[in-house]
Amino acid sequence: MPGDRVPVTRFATALGLVVDVTRRRLPTHVQFRSSSRDDPDLGSFIRRRAELERAAHVLLLFREPEEELLLLAGALPFEMVADPGQLLFDAFGVRIHASERSSMPGPVDGVDPRCAEFLVRSDGRIEASRTASDAAGPWTVDDVLALAAWAIPRSAG
């Protein structure tokens, strides 16, 4: 929920770096995704990467193992975290369980392809969030830029 502290602030990326969202000047757009393959939404984020980097960091969390993410390191220019055991999905409360699957369009193996996203301020608090059950759908690049513009002054204060 907006205003709450995120349950995890440090993430180990597939490239071996440790990312701490509370040690950043800009907010972090945390996206939980079931798969790194065939995701049309990522294309717009990649094309508009320069704009995004001026407004927010992008951190992608996938259910896939680290080895698979390493194969995509050149194609996906964002920080990526492997979470095959879905520990982070569970910590953030975004895993879709079998009982919820029937009411949602398109979940894959219990997780919607783009099941949740959070904009996290540099103080570790959630500025905004979206889950698979939200009717508005996934955030666009413009959504993230607008949310980040709002969050930056709040992070500093």
C-alpha positions in Angstrom: 0.0 0.0 0.0 1.2 3.5 -0.7 3.1 4.9 2.3 4.1 1.5 3.6 7.7 0.5 3.8 8.7 -2.1 1.2 9.4 -5.5 2.8 12.8 -5.8 1.1 15.1 -3.0 0.2 18.2 -4.9 -1.0 18.2 -7.1 -4.1 21.0 -9.2 -5.6 20.9 -8.8 -9.4 21.7 -11.5 -12.0 25.0 -9.8 -12.7 26.0 -10.1 -9.1 25.4 -6.5 -8.0 23.5 -5.6 -4.8 20.9 -2.9 -5.3 19.6 -1.0 -2.3 16.6 1.1 -3.2 17.1 3.3 -0.2 20.5 4.4 -1.4 19.3 6.0 -4.6 18.6 9.6 -5.5 15.7 8.6 -7.8 12.7 6.4 -7.0 12.8 2.7 -8.2 10.2 1.2 -10.4 10.0 -2.4 -9.2 8.3 -4.8 -11.7 7.4 -8.4 -10.9 7.2 -10.5 -14.0 6.7 -14.2 -14.6 8.8 -14.4 -17.7 11.5 -12.4 -19.5 10.4 -13.9 -22.9 7.9 -12.5 -25.3 6.9 -9.5 -23.3 5.7 -6.7 -25.5 5.4 -4.2 -22.6 9.2 -4.3 -22.1 9.8 -3.0 -25.6 8.4 0.4 -24.8 10.5 0.6 -21.6 13.6 -0.3 -23.6 12.9 2.2 -26.4 12.4 5.0 -23.8 15.2 3.9 -21.5 16.9 7.3 -21.6 13.8 9.1 -20.4 13.2 6.5 -17.7 16.8 6.8 -16.4 16.4 10.5 -15.8 13.3 9.8 -13.7 13.6 6.4 -12.0 15.6 3.2 -11.8 14.0 0.1 -13.3 14.3 -3.2 -11.4 12.8 -6.3 -13.0 12.1 -9.3 -10.8 11.6 -12.6 -12.7 10.6 -16.1 -11.6 13.3 -17.5 -13.9 16.7 -18.7 -12.7 19.7 -16.5 -12.8 21.3 -18.5 -15.7 18.3 -17.6 -18.0 18.5 -13.9 -17.1 22.2 -13.8 -17.8 21.4 -14.8 -21.4 19.3 -11.7 -21.7 21.7 -9.2 -20.1 22.4 -7.4 -23.4 18.8 -7.4 -24.6 17.3 -6.1 -21.3 19.2 -3.0 -20.2 17.7 -2.9 -16.7 18.7 -4.5 -13.4 17.3 -8.0 -13.2 16.7 -10.2 -10.2 16.1 -13.9 -10.4 13.5 -15.2 -8.0 12.7 -18.8 -9.1 11.5 -19.8 -5.6 9.3 -16.7 -5.6 10.5 -15.6 -2.2 10.4 -11.9 -3.2 7.0 -12.4 -4.9 5.7 -13.8 -1.5 7.4 -11.0 0.5 5.7 -8.4 -1.6 2.4 -10.3 -1.5 2.1 -10.6 -5.3 2.1 -14.3 -6.0 -1.1 -15.4 -7.6 -2.2 -18.7 -6.0 -4.2 -21.4 -7.8 -7.5 -20.3 -6.1 -7.2 -16.8 -7.7 -6.2 -18.0 -11.1 -9.7 -18.7 -12.5 -10.8 -15.1 -12.0 -7.8 -13.5 -13.9 -7.0 -13.4 -17.5 -3.8 -15.0 -18.6 -1.9 -16.2 -15.6 1.0 -18.5 -16.3 1.9 -21.2 -13.8 0.2 -19.3 -11.0 1.6 -15.8 -11.8 0.3 -13.2 -14.2 2.9 -12.3 -16.8 3.2 -8.8 -15.3 1.7 -9.4 -12.0 2.7 -6.3 -10.0 4.7 -3.2 -9.9 5.7 -0.7 -7.3 7.2 2.8 -7.4 9.5 2.9 -4.3 10.8 6.2 -3.0 14.4 6.5 -1.9 13.2 6.5 1.7 12.0 2.9 1.2 8.3 3.8 1.1 5.8 2.8 -1.6 4.7 5.8 -3.6 2.3 3.8 -5.8 1.5 0.2 -6.6 -0.4 -1.9 -9.1 -1.2 -5.6 -8.9 -2.6 -8.0 -11.5 -6.1 -7.6 -10.1 -6.2 -3.8 -10.8 -8.6 -3.1 -13.7 -6.4 -0.2 -15.0 -3.8 -2.7 -16.3 0.0 -2.4 -16.3 1.7 1.0 -16.1 3.0 2.5 -19.3 6.2 4.4 -19.5 4.2 7.7 -19.3 2.6 6.4 -16.1 6.0 5.6 -14.5 7.4 9.0 -15.6 4.4 10.8 -14.0 4.5 8.8 -10.8 8.3 9.4 -10.5 7.9 13.1 -11.1 5.5 13.2 -8.1 7.7 10.9 -6.0 11.1 12.7 -6.4 10.2 15.8 -4.3 8.6 13.5 -1.7 11.7 11.3 -1.5 13.9 14.3 -0.8 11.7 15.7 1.9 
